[in-house]
Amino acid sequence: MSARHIEGRHGPLHWLFESTLLLKAVFAALEAVAGLGLRLVPNSQIHKLAAWLTHRELIEDPDDPLSLRISRLIEGFSDGSQHFYAFYLMSHGLIKLVIVVLLMRRIAFAYPLGIAVFAAFVVFQTERFLVTHSPFLLALTLLDLVIIYLTWREWRAR
């Protein structure tokens, strides 16, 4: 065995690959559970929860930016929007979870598949970031870019 092969299999970048996969699996599972929760909770309950969360703050400070933003967002959160987000979160989370499990099991076709799917997520998330300027989306996109690089590196080492 060459030194490169040993480093590749047990070195810090391999450890980072495995760690980011675990982190991605946790995010994917949370995403799928959130989608399931959105699917199961009635829209009226979501509106009541948002009103309950913002009511006191808006009484104390009618110009509170976070409470006003939540109130505005929930006004446009229809049954159709809820079903879309539930489907999106569940499918997005489950697709990522399946790919991560395949990568953890070192299934050969998972490497190019994972790179392609995560690259598609990067494109979509970048487009959404340019609209929303969400730091969470930026962090998620950066994590996906790291995973793409590490997946490519692991695939090459195979």
LINURDA-V128825 format. One record per residue. RES is the residue in one small letter. SS is DSSP state (A for helix, B for strand, O for the rest). BURIAL is b if it has 9 or more other ideal C-beta (glycine too) atoms within 8 Angstrom, else e. Layout:
res = [RES:RES]
ss = [SS:SS]
burial = [BURIAL:BURIAL]
This chain:
res = [m:s:a:r:h:i:e:g:r:h:g:p:l:h:w:l:f:e:s:t:l:l:l:k:a:v:f:a:a:l:e:a:v:a:g:l:g:l:r:l:v:p:n:s:q:i:h:k:l:a:a:w:l:t:h:r:e:l:i:e:d:p:d:d:p:l:s:l:r:i:s:r:l:i:e:g:f:s:d:g:s:q:h:f:y:a:f:y:l:m:s:h:g:l:i:k:l:v:i:v:v:l:l:m:r:r:i:a:f:a:y:p:l:g:i:a:v:f:a:a:f:v:v:f:q:t:e:r:f:l:v:t:h:s:p:f:l:l:a:l:t:l:l:d:l:v:i:i:y:l:t:w:r:e:w:r:a:r]
ss = [O:O:A:A:A:A:A:A:A:A:O:A:A:A:A:A:A:A:A:A:A:A:A:A:A:A:A:A:A:A:A:A:A:A:A:A:A:A:A:A:O:O:A:A:A:A:A:A:A:A:A:A:A:A:A:A:A:A:A:A:O:O:O:O:A:A:A:A:A:A:A:A:A:A:A:O:O:O:A:A:A:A:A:A:A:A:A:A:A:A:A:A:A:A:A:A:A:A:A:A:A:A:A:A:O:O:O:A:A:A:A:A:A:A:A:A:A:A:A:A:A:A:A:A:A:A:A:A:A:A:A:A:O:O:A:A:A:A:A:A:A:A:A:A:A:A:A:A:A:A:A:A:A:A:A:A:A:O]
burial = [e:e:e:e:b:b:e:b:e:e:b:e:b:b:b:b:b:b:e:b:b:e:b:b:b:e:b:b:b:b:b:b:b:b:b:b:e:b:b:e:e:e:b:e:e:b:b:e:e:b:b:e:b:b:e:e:b:b:e:e:e:e:e:b:e:e:b:b:e:b:b:e:b:b:e:e:b:e:e:e:b:b:b:e:b:b:b:b:b:b:b:b:b:b:b:b:b:e:b:b:b:b:b:b:e:e:e:e:e:b:b:e:b:b:b:e:b:b:b:e:b:b:e:e:b:b:e:b:b:e:e:e:e:e:e:e:b:b:e:b:b:e:b:b:b:b:b:b:e:b:b:b:b:b:b:e:e:e]
